[in-house]
Amino acid sequence: MEIKKELNGSALQIALTGRLDAVSAPELDKVVQNDLAGITELTFDFKELVYVASAGLRVLLLAQKRMKKQGTMKLTHVNPDVKDVLEMTGFIDFLTIED
């Protein structure tokens, strides 16, 4: 998986490419743990993300919990396969998803 970060003031966009699974989730977890200080608007761009596994969902949950305390978080460009996983797991009920 590839992670691209774009910081604009207190807004951070993280674009993910590839698969968010048990192998790549720790890398994203480091970003969530280390790069969210002072961030009030977090956007995950899933345009190039083709798969998400439970380890990836865990990182998204941690990011959502943290951003709930300090700002907002949203997912954009979520493909149908990833959206299906979010629906089946109930994550779609508490994550903000925009097209």
TORZAVO-822416 format. One record per residue (C-alpha): x, y, z; residue in one letter. Coordinates in steps of 0.1 Angstrom, whole numbers. Layout:
<rs>
[[X,Y,Z],A]
...
</rs>
This chain:
<rs>
[[0,0,0],M]
[[11,35,-7],E]
[[3,64,16],I]
[[4,100,3],K]
[[-1,129,28],K]
[[-11,164,19],E]
[[-12,190,47],L]
[[-30,223,43],N]
[[-31,242,75],G]
[[-50,221,100],S]
[[-64,199,73],A]
[[-47,166,64],L]
[[-56,145,34],Q]
[[-43,109,33],I]
[[-46,91,-1],A]
[[-43,54,0],L]
[[-33,32,-29],T]
[[-36,-6,-30],G]
[[-47,-28,-1],R]
[[-53,-18,35],L]
[[-47,-52,52],D]
[[-28,-68,81],A]
[[5,-61,63],V]
[[-1,-24,55],S]
[[-23,-14,84],A]
[[6,-8,109],P]
[[21,18,85],E]
[[-12,37,84],L]
[[-15,33,122],D]
[[18,51,126],K]
[[5,80,105],V]
[[-27,81,126],V]
[[-7,80,159],Q]
[[20,105,148],N]
[[6,130,123],D]
[[-28,140,137],L]
[[-16,165,163],A]
[[-33,199,156],G]
[[-54,184,127],I]
[[-90,195,128],T]
[[-101,181,94],E]
[[-89,146,83],L]
[[-98,132,49],T]
[[-90,97,36],F]
[[-90,96,-2],D]
[[-99,60,-11],F]
[[-99,66,-49],K]
[[-70,41,-54],E]
[[-78,18,-24],L]
[[-90,-16,-37],V]
[[-94,-36,-5],Y]
[[-98,-32,32],V]
[[-94,-59,58],A]
[[-103,-60,95],S]
[[-68,-47,105],A]
[[-75,-16,83],G]
[[-109,-11,98],L]
[[-93,-10,132],R]
[[-70,18,121],V]
[[-100,37,107],L]
[[-119,32,140],L]
[[-89,46,160],L]
[[-86,76,136],A]
[[-124,82,139],Q]
[[-122,81,178],K]
[[-93,105,178],R]
[[-108,130,153],M]
[[-141,130,171],K]
[[-123,147,200],K]
[[-104,172,178],Q]
[[-123,178,146],G]
[[-139,159,117],T]
[[-130,129,96],M]
[[-144,118,62],K]
[[-137,92,35],L]
[[-139,102,-1],T]
[[-140,83,-34],H]
[[-149,49,-18],V]
[[-152,22,-44],N]
[[-181,-2,-43],P]
[[-161,-32,-30],D]
[[-147,-12,0],V]
[[-181,3,6],K]
[[-196,-32,8],D]
[[-171,-41,35],V]
[[-180,-9,54],L]
[[-217,-17,51],E]
[[-213,-53,62],M]
[[-193,-43,93],T]
[[-215,-14,103],G]
[[-187,11,98],F]
[[-209,30,73],I]
[[-232,39,102],D]
[[-206,61,120],F]
[[-181,71,92],L]
[[-187,101,70],T]
[[-185,90,34],I]
[[-186,115,5],E]
[[-185,109,-32],D]
</rs>
